Amino acid sequence: MNRLRVGLLGCGNVGAGLVALLDEQRAVVAVRTGIELEIARIAVRSTAKDRGLSIDPAVFCTDAADIVSDPEIDIVVEVIGGIEPARSLLRDAIAAGKPVVTANKELLANHGAELFAAADDAGVDLLFEAAVAGAIPLIRPLRESLAAEPVQRIMGIVNGTTNYILTQMSERGANYAEALSEAQSLGYAERDPTADVEGFDAGAKAAILATVAFGAVVVAGDVYHEGISRITLDDIEMARRLGYAVKAVAVAERTAGGNGEGPEVAVRVHPAMVPVQHPLASVRDSFNAVFIQGGAVGELMFYGRGAGGRPTAGAVLGDLVDAAVNLTSGGPGRIGRLVPARIRSIDDLRSEYYIGLEVADRPGVLASVADVFGRHGVSIRSMEQHGLGDDAQLVFITHECRERDLQATLRDLRGLEAVHEVGNVIRVIGHENPHQ
């Protein structure tokens, strides 16, 4: 029986969940792998805090760097989050020849390429399953099972907070503020929810997925993102009437461009109107679901809990066991050398769009509005008109068009005297190709 000592950096919800879960599963892990894992040291901000764990208080300390440099620590697990000191700590652990497990999406989405290269040079593991979709196994299938697969597209729901909010708005008629408050009370959303509701969290995850899937350097700043904070109950009700559900989706795709050095990719996060028959439309509450489309395997779907201390701790433990087995066998899992990526501008991407206008209800207005669409080559697939007293609401769904043409159309519509307001513009996943 091999015995490996683990240094844990951070002991919040995920860290504490890992300690408890390993305590429950230690015997099973030992039987299956021949390895006994021990949480030997834990770095925390305060050793006085009661974390409700059955563990020797002497294990806790406040010096994370001391744990990393401890020659008796075999594997380092980082769940403190943020860029620094996590980046320096992981680099030092890797330089010392220690495998690393992390759940830090912010760090990997901004400095992943640097850390992957360092781990590759050192011949040690850098594993991060929990950084993207909680308990859902996505990174390992992309890195191993689909290593030779020409992945073309990844699309899914990767943020449990926004999915919970949109579920409450869709099913209970709660407004955005009410649904957000509920998410915060349940621990799904932070006191400052900006990272979730404005798409930054999902954008970081999308960057990581694109990096692994396409073998190219994609960072958080490459991801176009829109949040859900402007979505209204009227938008959701109109979507329902038209046969759609509103979901916040992340999309990473390999496009037709590129060069000899690396692929052209497009990565974006935004609300979308999803046909009700699409599997994503039925993903509720804090659950996540991701589609991976490949040239040989077709389409795969991964579904499960995308948030929560215990589910995420389960993914961390899976990586920890993997790192332990690899360490004893001398065969680390690697991402491989990443190549530069050409990031395609959002202006060049194509989509269908939902557009709502509030206009003066008088003759000739519809013709002037349609003329603006026509001037920019944006074709209208469907249109509805609803009375609003002296005004009218016009609702359009376009055929697929370029983003820059759509934006030019919106600018000219806002300049029409008869158009009082341009409401939310939401991308549409088409009925003709529900997995587009």
Secondary structure, 3 states (H helix, E strand, C coil): CEEEEEEEECCCHHHHHHHHHHHHHHHHHHHHHCEEEEEEEEECCCCCCCCCCCCCHHHEECCHHHHHHCCCCCEEEECCCCCCCHHHHHHHHHHCCCCEEECCHHHHHHHHHHHHHHHHHHCCCEECCHHHHCCCCCHHHHHHHCCCCCEEEEEEECCHHHHHHHHHHHHHCCCHHHHHHHHHHCCCCCCCCHHHHCCHHHHHHHHHHHHHHHCEECCHHHCEECCCCCCCHHHHHHHHHCCEEEEEEEEEEEEEEECCCCEEEEEEEEEEEEECCCHHHHCCCCEEEEEEEECCCEEEEEEEECCCHHHHHHHHHHHHHHHHHHHHHCCCCCCCCCEECEECCHHHCEEEEEEEEEEECCCCHHHHHHHHHHHCCCCEEEEEEEEECCEEEEEEEECCEEHHHHHHHHHHHHCCCCEEEEEEEEEECCCCCCCC
